Amino acid sequence: MPKTYEPIATNTLGAAAATVTFSSIPATYTDLVLVCNVKSTTTTNAYLRVRYNSDTGNNYSVTILSGNGSAAASSRGSNTSVAYLNYTYTIPTSMETVITSNIQNYANTTTYKTALNRSNAASQGVEALVTLWRSTAAINSITISTDNGGSIIDTGSTFSLYGIKSA
């Protein structure tokens, strides 16, 4: 049976921002999909990171695969206070970067949470990240922020959250 996407919420920025939050996420889906169409006001540390349920502890890990057409790379980070949506390539100011995060079993209260993130910046390269949040709590909020804390997520950037229901 096919699974279907159901829109939960969309946020289109009317002004540059430092954070975007989805809260009160219902636990009625099997998985979540976060789609970000984002531009930056700067190229300095223009990376997006995510926290689940406002957890600021060192409970996140990430594995990164990236490539730019001439070279490929990989890296890993453990025991970090955030999970990254993109890491190798900065979000350019001149064009939108599309980032998709598939968050599996987000409402399960017996396992840690994993997400598969894909990012592309056509002028720089592509990357895939696997993130782990070492918590058995159901995800009920997602906060997206930038590495430098400034309002670098540009006006017009769109963040959409979808739930996947089993058919």
Beta strands, then each sheet from edge to edge (+ up, - down):
strand 1: 4-12
strand 2: 19-22
strand 3: 31-38
strand 4: 48-52
strand 5: 60-67
strand 6: 72-80
strand 7: 83-84
strand 8: 97-104
strand 9: 113-121
strand 10: 125-133
strand 11: 142-146
strand 12: 158-165
sheet 1: 1+ 12- 3+ 8- 9+ 10- 5+ 6-
sheet 2: 2+ 11- 4+ 7-
end
